[in-house]
Each structure stands twice: as structure tokens, then as C-alpha cells.
Amino acid sequence: MSSAKVTRFTVARTGVFLAMAALGTTSSANWDGIVAHGGLLVGVAGLTEFTLAVSLFPEVRDHFRRRTEPCETRQEPLAQTLARLRAGSLWAAVAQHLEATEPADHWRQACWRYLAFAATFEESPAIAVFAVRIGGTAQNDAVAFVDRDADKILGRVVANALRDSGATS
């Protein structure tokens, strides 16, 4: 359940969806028949529905804005980055090594946000440094375990293949 308030805008969006669904049920032909015989009319109707969806649904607008806005200038709150990180397989794969659930430090460089967590790796005190791509998908994220005292990388895990050097053992 969402905690978002129901507004007139929400009701209007629901009405548009309902109208589009009702129009879709009025035809007795299947889609390939409609497209084959309706040509221009189907194209206009499709473009109208697309325009309504883009204008009425903020999720769709945000999707297109993210696709056109360079990641270097894209704004993403820390809470959103943390939520995406924690929901991914990378976090699940290395969670047993983390000593804290909140980052001790975080910073941003170009398209990446880095989050540092206290950790233990191979029985050594470490810092888990997660690299999370701003506006990207979790497949590009990675974590490196750095020795707290020796500035030496103890291991790393890359989300897209969960390649590791012992981090998930």
C-alpha cells in the first residue's frame, strides 16, 4: 500500500486508464486485425494514449527525463541510492561482512556514489566501499573490501557476475 495522498490528479489518472481499458474492450477484432485495417486511426490513437501517459503519469515523465539527463548532473537522494543498494543481490551477497547498516561516509564522483561501511573481511577489520551508479541499475554496482590499517584491497564483488575473491564465502 502506498502512503501517498489520493488527489484529484490521482483520480484523473485512474479515469484515463479506465477509459483506455474500456475503449480496448469495445473492439471484437484482435490486435493484428485492428492494426492491419485501422492503420492511421490506430496510429493516432496510440500516439494520443502515449501523450496522455507521458503527461499524466509522473513515473513515465521521470523515466524519459532520466534517459535524457546526463548522469553527472542527475540528482539522486542518498536515501534512494541506499534503498536501491539494499534491495539488490550485491548487498545480500556481502551483508554478513558488514558491521553497520548505515554508511560511515559517502561521496559522489561524476556518475558514481561511493558508500563506506564498517566491515570485517577474512577476519580482518575492513571498510566495505560500495560503488553505486547514479540512476543506473544494480548490475553495474560493486564493492571493495579495504583493510582499515594497510590501504590494501582484501577482496571485491561485482554485481553483474557476483565475481568475488572470497566475499560471499
DRENLOKOL-449113 format. One record per residue (C-alpha): residue number from 1; residue in one letter; x, y, z. Coordinates in Angstrom, 1 decimal, decimal comma, padded with zeros to 4 digits. Each point is the difference from the previous one (the first is absolute). Example, Ala and Ser with C-alpha at 12.3 -4.5 7.8 and 13.67 -1.06 7.14 Angstrom:
% DRENLOKOL-449113
R   resi   resn       px       py       pz
R      1      A    012,3   -004,5    007,8
R      2      S    001,4    003,4   -000,7
//
This chain:
% DRENLOKOL-449113
R   resi   resn       px       py       pz
R      1      M    000,0    000,0    000,0
R      2      S    001,2    003,5   -000,8
R      3      S    000,0    002,7    002,6
R      4      A   -000,5    002,7   -002,7
R      5      K   -003,0    002,1    000,2
R      6      V   -002,9   -000,5   -002,5
R      7      T   -000,4    003,2   -001,9
R      8      R   -002,1    001,2   -002,9
R      9      F    003,0   -000,7   -002,2
R     10      T    000,0   -003,6    001,2
R     11      V   -003,7   -000,3   -000,8
R     12      A    000,5    001,5   -003,4
R     13      R    002,8   -002,5   -000,8
R     14      T   -002,2   -002,9    001,1
R     15      G   -002,8    001,4   -002,2
R     16      V    002,3    000,1   -003,0
R     17      F    001,2   -003,6    000,6
R     18      L   -003,6   -001,1    000,4
R     19      A   -001,1    001,8   -003,3
R     20      M    003,0   -001,6   -001,9
R     21      A   -000,9   -003,4    001,3
R     22      A   -003,7    000,5   -000,8
R     23      L    000,9    001,0   -003,6
R     24      G    002,2   -003,0   -000,4
R     25      T   -002,9   -002,3    000,9
R     26      T   -002,4    001,4   -002,5
R     27      S    001,6   -001,6   -003,0
R     28      S   -000,9   -003,5   -001,1
R     29      A    003,1   -000,3   -002,1
R     30      N    003,4   -001,1    001,2
R     31      W    003,0    002,4   -000,1
R     32      D    001,5   -001,2   -003,2
R     33      G   -003,3    000,5   -001,8
R     34      I   -000,4    003,5    001,5
R     35      V    003,5    001,1   -001,0
R     36      A   -000,4   -001,5   -003,5
R     37      H   -003,3    001,8   -000,7
R     38      G    000,2    003,0    002,3
R     39      G    003,5    001,3   -001,0
R     40      L   -000,2    003,7    000,5
R     41      L   -002,8   -000,1    002,5
R     42      V    002,0   -002,5    002,2
R     43      G    003,1    002,2   -000,3
R     44      V   -001,8    003,1    001,1
R     45      A   -001,7   -001,8    002,9
R     46      G    003,3   -001,5    001,1
R     47      L    001,8    003,4   -000,2
R     48      T   -002,9    001,6    002,0
R     49      E    000,3   -002,7    002,7
R     50      F    003,7    000,4    000,1
R     51      T   -000,2    003,8    000,4
R     52      L   -002,6   -000,4    002,8
R     53      A    002,1   -002,5    001,8
R     54      V    003,1    002,2   -000,2
R     55      S   -001,9    003,1    001,1
R     56      L   -002,0   -001,6    002,8
R     57      F    002,3   -002,6    001,5
R     58      P    003,0    001,4    001,8
R     59      E    001,7   -003,4    000,0
R     60      V    000,0    000,1   -003,8
R     61      R    001,2    003,6   -000,1
R     62      D    002,8   -000,8    002,4
R     63      H    001,0   -003,0   -002,1
R     64      F    000,4    002,1   -003,1
R     65      R    001,8    002,8    001,9
R     66      R    002,5   -002,5    001,5
R     67      R    000,7   -001,3   -003,5
R     68      T    000,8    003,4   -001,4
R     69      E    001,7    001,6    003,0
R     70      P    003,8   -000,6    000,3
R     71      C    000,8   -002,1    003,1
R     72      E    002,6    002,5    001,1
R     73      T   -002,7    002,6    000,7
R     74      R   -002,8   -002,3    001,0
R     75      Q   -001,2    000,5    003,6
R     76      E   -000,6   -003,1    002,0
R     77      P   -000,6    000,2    003,8
R     78      L    002,3   -002,1    002,2
R     79      A   -003,1   -001,9    001,3
R     80      Q   -000,9   -001,1   -003,5
R     81      T    003,5   -001,2   -000,7
R     82      L    000,0   -001,9    003,4
R     83      A   -003,4   -001,6   -000,7
R     84      R    001,1   -001,2   -003,5
R     85      L    003,3   -001,4    001,4
R     86      R   -001,8   -001,8    002,9
R     87      A   -002,6   -001,5   -002,4
R     88      G    002,7   -001,5   -002,3
R     89      S    001,8   -003,3    000,0
R     90      L    003,4    001,7    000,6
R     91      W   -001,2    001,1    003,5
R     92      A   -001,4   -003,5    000,8
R     93      A    003,3   -001,6   -001,2
R     94      V    002,2    002,0    002,4
R     95      A   -002,4    000,9    002,9
R     96      Q    001,6   -002,5    002,3
R     97      H    003,3    001,9   -000,2
R     98      L   -001,5    003,4    000,9
R     99      E    000,1    001,3    003,6
R    100      A   -002,4    002,8   -000,6
R    101      T   -003,1    000,7   -002,1
R    102      E    000,6    003,7   -000,4
R    103      P    003,0    001,4   -001,9
R    104      A    002,8    001,5    002,1
R    105      D    000,8    002,2   -003,0
R    106      H   -001,3    000,7   -003,5
R    107      W    001,1    002,2   -003,0
R    108      R   -000,8    000,5   -003,6
R    109      Q    002,3    000,1   -003,0
R    110      A   -001,5    000,5   -003,4
R    111      C   -002,6   -002,8   -000,6
R    112      W    000,9   -002,0    003,1
R    113      R   -000,9    000,2    003,7
R    114      Y    002,4   -001,6    002,4
R    115      L   -001,2   -001,3    003,3
R    116      A    002,4   -001,2    002,7
R    117      F   -001,1   -002,5    002,7
R    118      A    001,9   -001,5    002,9
R    119      A    000,6   -003,7   -000,8
R    120      T    002,0   -003,1    000,8
R    121      F    001,6   -002,0   -002,8
R    122      E    001,9   -003,2    000,4
R    123      E    000,1    000,8    003,8
R    124      S    001,7    003,3   -000,7
R    125      P   -001,5    003,4    000,8
R    126      A   -001,0    001,6   -003,3
R    127      I   -002,0    002,7   -001,7
R    128      A   -002,5   -001,1   -002,6
R    129      V   -000,1    002,7   -002,7
R    130      F   -003,0   -000,4   -002,3
R    131      A    000,0    001,7   -003,4
R    132      V   -003,6    000,7   -001,1
R    133      R   -000,8    001,5   -003,4
R    134      I   -002,3    003,0    000,3
R    135      G   -003,2   -000,7   -001,9
R    136      G    001,3   -003,4   -001,2
R    137      T   -000,9   -003,5    000,7
R    138      A    001,5   -002,2    002,7
R    139      Q    001,8   -002,1   -002,6
R    140      N    002,9    002,6   -000,2
R    141      D    000,4    000,3    003,8
R    142      A    003,0   -001,4    001,8
R    143      V    001,6   -000,2    003,5
R    144      A    003,6   -000,1    001,0
R    145      F    001,2   -001,0    003,5
R    146      V    003,0    002,1    001,0
R    147      D    002,2   -000,8    003,0
R    148      R   -000,6    002,7    002,7
R    149      D    003,7    000,3    000,8
R    150      A    002,0   -001,0   -003,1
R    151      D   -001,8    001,7   -002,9
R    152      K   -000,1   -003,4   -001,7
R    153      I   -003,0   -001,4   -001,9
R    154      L   -001,0   -003,3    001,6
R    155      G   -002,7   -001,0   -002,4
R    156      R   -002,7    001,3   -002,3
R    157      V   -003,4   -001,0   -001,4
R    158      V   -001,5    001,2   -003,2
R    159      A   -003,8   -000,1   -000,2
R    160      N   -000,4   -001,0   -003,7
R    161      A    001,8   -003,3    000,5
R    162      L    000,5   -000,1    003,8
R    163      R    003,6   -000,8   -000,8
R    164      D    001,8    000,0    003,3
R    165      S    003,2   -000,8    001,7
R    166      G   -001,6   -001,6    003,0
R    167      A   -002,5    002,7    000,9
R    168      T   -003,0   -002,3   -000,1
R    169      S    001,5   -003,0    001,7
//
